Amino acid sequence: MKVGVCHIGLLIHDSHSLKAKRMVLRKLTDNLRNRFNVSVAEVGSNDLWQRAELGVAVVGTDASHVNSQLDNVLNFIESMHVAEVVSQEIELINVAVPLSEEGGIG
């Protein structure tokens, strides 16, 4: 099993309040979940009006597919033009799944 995680730093130029920031983040996270079937959460800079940090996670069986999915997420965020991606860090993790003695996952 491959797990891909991405930490994304965003700059929201047109945000002048936390309410405006939340509206942008809601739009982003809803679109990412619906379009890419990924897990998304705000993971930092919660009290800053124009900064946001998102964590995105993808699970799959093929590392290249997981990495490609995260690249597509980043490209999509940039194409929405609601926030500028100022930093990004992708990490792929290989998780060994032990099989039980009966041949199933245990």
ROGUDO-887623 format. One record per atom (N, C-alpha, C): x, y, z. Coordinates in steps of 0.1 Angstrom, whole numbers, plus 5000, padded with zeros to 4 digits. Each point is the difference from the previous one (the first is absolute). Example, Ala and Ser with C-alpha at 12.3 -4.5 7.8 and 13.67 -1.06 7.14 Angstrom:
// ROGUDO-887623
513249435078/499150125000/500950125000/499650114993/500950115000/499250115008/
// end
This chain:
// ROGUDO-887623
500949885000/499150125000/500950125000/499750104992/500750124999/499150125005/500650085008/499350125005/500850124996/499350094994/500650134996/499450115008/500950085006/499550125007/500750134994/499350105000/500550134995/499650115009/501050085004/499850125008/500150124991/498950084999/499950114991/499950135007/500950094998/499950145005/499350094990/499050075004/499250094991/500050145005/500050094990/499850145003/498750044993/499150065008/498750044995/500050154999/500350064988/500250144999/498750085003/498949954996/498750085001/499349995014/500649935009/499449985013/500350115009/498950065006/500250115010/499349965013/499649885002/499549955013/500149855000/499849955012/500049855001/498849944993/498950075000/498849954993/500349994985/500650104994/500449994986/500949884997/501049995009/500949894999/499349865001/499149995009/499349875001/499149974988/499550114994/499249974987/500949954989/501250064999/500949954990/500449855003/500449985012/500449865004/498949904998/498850045003/498849914999/499949964985/500150104991/499849984986/501249914995/501250025004/501149924997/499949865004/499749985013/500049865006/498849924994/498850074998/498949924995/500349964985/500650094992/500349964987/501149894999/501050015009/501049895000/499449875004/499249995010/499449885005/499149944988/499250084994/499149954990/500749964987/501050084996/500749974987/501049895001/500849995011/501149915001/499849895011/498950005008/499849915010/501249985010/500450125005/501250015009/499550045014/500849985010/499750065013/500750135001/499350115004/500650135001/499650065013/501050075007/499750075012/500950135001/499550105007/500850115003/500949965012/501350024998/500949945010/500950115007/499850134996/500850105006/499650144996/500650105006/499750144997/498550035002/499449945010/498650015001/499550145003/500750085007/499650145004/500550114991/500749964989/500550114991/499050014988/499750134997/499050024989/500549964987/501250024996/500549984986/500949884999/500249935010/500849874999/499249885004/500349894993/499449885004/500949884997/499949905007/500749874998/499049894999/500249924989/499149894998/500849875000/499449905006/500649864999/499149924991/500649934990/499249924991/500649865001/499149905000/500549865001/499349914989/500849914994/499549914990/500549865003/499249904999/500449865002/499849924987/501049924997/499949914988/500949895000/500149934989/500949884999/501250034992/500050114992/501150034991/500650145004/501350015003/500650125004/499950114989/500249964988/499950104989/498650064999/499049925002/498650054999/499750095012/500549975011/499850085012/500750144998/501249994996/500850134997/499350084990/499549944989/499350074989/498850065005/499249935009/498850065006/500350135008/501150005008/500350115007/500550124991/500749974990/500450104990/498850064993/499049924997/498750054995/499350095009/500049965013/499450095010/500650145001/501450004999/500750135000/499750084988/500049944988/499650074988/498650055000/499149925006/498650055001/499950125009/500750005011/499950115010/500550134992/501149994993/500550114993/499150054989/499349904993/499150044990/498750075004/499749985013/498850075005/500250155002/501250045002/500450155001/499350065013/499849935010/499450065013/501150015010/501149934998/501150015010/501349964992/501150065005/501349974994/500749895008/500549904994/500849905006/501450055003/500450025012/501350065003/501049895005/499549895004/500849895004/499349874999/500849894997/499449874999/501149905003/499549895007/500949895003/499249874999/500549924992/499349874998/500949895006/499449915007/500749885005/499249874997/500649904995/499449874997/500549905011/499149935006/500349915010/499549864996/500949905001/499749864998/499549945013/498849955000/499549945012/499849854997/500849925008/499949854998/498749955008/499249934993/498849945005/500249855003/500049975013/500349865003/498749914997/500349884995/498949914998/499949905011/498849975004/499849905011/500349864994/500049915009/500449864996/498949944991/498850055000/498949954992/500050064986/501050094997/500150064987/499250134998/499350055010/499450124999/500750115008/499550125000/500750115007/499649985015/501050015008/499749985014/500650105009/
// end
